[in-house]
């Protein structure tokens, strides 16, 4: 095993943990928050692991061994160096600090040209804006009919909402994986053998178990701070809106984007809409600092990503 293969293995392991630990809060955060008191963590783990395995096998079988759903078409394979593996290492550190950094920027940008990086950034900014606007409009309407500050679903209706939520989470989990699996697959051959596919699935399932065992980790706070995110009806609606937003951007083109920015944009628009409709119960002193902190954390993550990428492109790869 040569040194570049070792770098690729280290990068893959770190990226797998960072992506599952940081980005999966977008899709599984509300699922964990609304189910952790009802089900043991290992049942939630088993359900999401099944969807993950089926999703990766589907992409592998229809894309000639590629598990990234074609998201790496604009990023050609390169020989893995130490600085490629360093990117997910920094991401793991920031994840432990609870910062919602974009794994797409920090991981994929190290492999991409500055032109592709610019396209990724533009698409992500658009994603944040569209998600915020769509969420604001949807929850302006919803907030006139339901109060998400309280769990108003009748007990006899909750089993039906539970089933609906598990289905919506499965749909969202599949859609999200079709975006973010590129951040992990970039360290692997583009035409995986069946043996490597199994290794990749088992690794991701293992990290997923850690996330459920720790109830989402520190990054879960972003979800728990938001109004009604623990309630099953609210969690279901959030999941569905995010799933359709990600599906829209997935079909737009194959340029990778930050799903973290889409998720934070959705939560921002939702929180502002709830505050707008319920002005008597909310005040700007609570809402704006809340959404402002999330945005500031995103900017810190972006700054770290850009600094790392530029140093690699202009110091280690001056002709890239």
N, C-alpha and C positions, 0 to 999 in steps of 0.2 A: 504494500500500500504506500503510494507516494505522498508527499507532503500536501499536494493540492487536494487529494482525496480526503485527507484528514481535515483540511480546512473546510471542505464541502460538508463533511459529516458533522463537524462542530457547528457550522452555520445552520445546517438543517435542524439540529436538535434545539439550538437556541431560538431560531425563528419559529419552530413549531410551538415552543412554550410561550414565546412572546405574543404570537398571533392569537393563540387560544386564550392566553391570560389577559391580553389587552383588548383586542378587537372583539372577542366573543361576547363581551358584556353588552354589545349592541343588540345581539340576537338572543342571548340567553339570560341577560340581566333581569328582564321583567319576568321571565320564566322561573328563574331561581327565586326572585323576590316573592312571587305570588304562590309558589308551590312548596317552599322549603318547610313550612309548618304543617303541611298536609302529607307529604311523601318523604320517605327516607332518601337521602342524597343519591344512593346507588340506583334507585329506580329511574330517577331523572337522568343519571349518567348513562344507564343502559339504553334509554329511549333515544337520547341525542347521539350516542355512539353508533346506534343502528343506522340512523339517517346519514351520519358522516361516512360510514363504510359504504353504504349504497351509493351515495353521491360520488365518492371518489372512484368507485368501480365503474359507475356509469360514464364518467368523463374519460377514464382510462380505456374503456371498451369502444367508445365512439370516436375518440380523438387519437387513435394509434399510439396509445401508451402515455398520452399527455393528461395530467390530472389538473391542469390549470384552466381548463375550458377555453383554451386559445388566448388567454390574457397576456401571454408572453410572446405573441407573434411579432411585436415591435421591439423586443429585447432579445437579440441573438445570444446563443450560449457563449460563455467565456470560461477561461481557466480560472478556477476559484483561488483567490489570494487571501492573505491574512486579513486584509482590510475589508473584504467582503464579509467574513465571519464576524468582524468587529461590530458591524452595524446592528445585528440582532442582539449582541452582547450589551450594547448601550440601551437598546430597546427594553431588554429584560430589567436593567437597572431603573429606567424611568417607569416601567410598569409597577415595580415594587414601591415606587414613590406615589403611585396613584395618578400619574399624569396620562391623560388620554391621547397619547401621541399616535400619529398615523404610521402604521407599519408599512403602508405602501410607499410613503415618502422616504422613510428611513432605510428600508430594506431594498426595494426595487430601484430606487434612484441611484444606488451605488453601482448598479449594473447598467443603468440606462444612460443614454447620451443626454446632454443638456436640453436638446430639442424635445426629446420624449418627456423629460422632467417638466418642461414648461407646459406641455399638453396635459400631463397628469395634474399639475397644479391648477390649471384653468378649469379642467373638468371637475375637480374637487371643490373649487370655489363656487362654481355653478351648482354643484350638488348641494352644498350647504345652503345657498340662497333659495333654491327651489324647494328643498325640504322644509325650510323655515316658513316660507310663504304658504305652501300646501298645508302644512300642519296648522298654521294660524287660521286659515280659512275653515278647515275641517273642524277644529275644536271651537271656533267661534260658534258654529252651528250646533255642535254636540253639547257645548256647555249651557245652551239654553234649554236643553232637555234633561241632561243628567249632571249631577254634582259629583265630581270625581274626588272631592275632598273626603267623602265618606263612602263606605262600602254599602251601597243602596240595593244591591241585588238580593232578591228574596232567597231564603235558604233552599227552597224547593227548586229554584232555577239554577242554583250554583253548579250542580253536576253537569248540566248542559253547557254552561259557559266553560267549565273545566275541559270538557271534550273539545269544544270549539277552540280553546286556547292551545291545547296540545297540537291540534291540527295546524293552526296558524303558525305556531312556533316551528313545526316541522317544515312548513313551506318557506318561512323566513330563513331558517338554518340552511336549507338547500340553496336558496338564492344568495345568501351571504357567502357560503363556501365557494360558489361559482365565481365570486369576485376575489376573495382574499386568499384562496388556495395558491394563487400565483406567487404570493409573498413567501411561501414555503417551497413550492415546486421549483423556484429559480435556482435552488441549490442542488437539484436533482437532475438526472438525465431527462431530456424531453421525451424520450421513449422508454418509459420504465418497464422493466421485466416484472413478471407476476410476483417474484420473490421480493423485489424492492417495493412493489405496491403494498404487499402485506406488511412489510416492515414499516412503511410510512403510516399505514392505517393504525397499526398497533401503537406506534409512537404517539400519534395524535390522540388516540383513545386514552392512553396513559396520562397525558397532560390534561385531558378533559376531566379525568377522574380527580386530579388534584384541584381543579377549579371548583368542581361540585363539592368536594370534601371541605374546601375552605369557604364555601358559599359565595364564590365570586371574587374573593380577595379584596384588596383596597380599592380597586377600580370600580367595584360595585357601588361605591358611595355615590357616584354620579347618577345612578338610577334611583337609589333609595331616597335621595334628596328631593326628587320630583314628586309633585302632587299625585297621590293615588296610585303610584307605580306598583304597590304591593297588592292592589286589588285586581281580581281576575278579569273583570270586564275591561278595566282600563289597560291592563297588560295586553289583552287580546287585541284591542283596537290599535295600540301602539305597534304591535307586531305586524298586523296586516298592512298598515299604512307604510311602514318601513319596507316591508317585503315588496310591495308594488313599486315603491320608489327605486329600490335597488334593481328590480326587474327592468324598469324603464331605462336606467342608465346602463345596464348590462346589454340591452338590445341596441342602444345608441351606437356604440362602437367598441372595439377591443382595447382601447386605451385604458390602462389601469387607473383607478381613482381611489381616494380615501373614503372608505365606507364610514370611518369614524366621523368625518366631517358631516356626512349625510345624517348620521344618527344624532349628533349634537345639534345640528340644525333643526331636526324634527323636534327634539325635546325643547329647544329654545322657542320655536313657534308655538308649540303646545302650551308651554308655561305662560307665555305672554297672552295667548288667547284666553286661558282660564282666568288670568288676572284682569283682563279687559272686561270680561262678562261679569266677574264677581268683584267689582271694585270696592264694594263695602267690606269684603272680607280680606282682601289682599292690599298690600301697599308697595309702592315702588322701592321702598327701602329693603324689602325682602326679595322681590323678583329680580330686579336688575343686578344686584350683587351675585345672585345665584347663577344667572345665565352668563354674567360677565366673567365669573371665575372659570367656567367651562371654556369660554372663548380664549381667555388668557392662557390657560393650560394648553390649548390647541396651538396658540402662537408660540409658546415656549417649545413645544414639540417640533413645530415647523422650523423654528430657528436652529434647533440642534440638528435637524435633518439636513437643512440647506448647508450649514457650516461643515458638516461631515462630508456631504456630497461634493461640495466645491473643493475641499482640501484634497479629496481623493482624485478628482478630475484634474486639478491644476498642479498637484504636487507629485502624486504617484502615477497618474496617467495623463501627462501633459498633452499627449497627442490624441487623446480619446475624443 
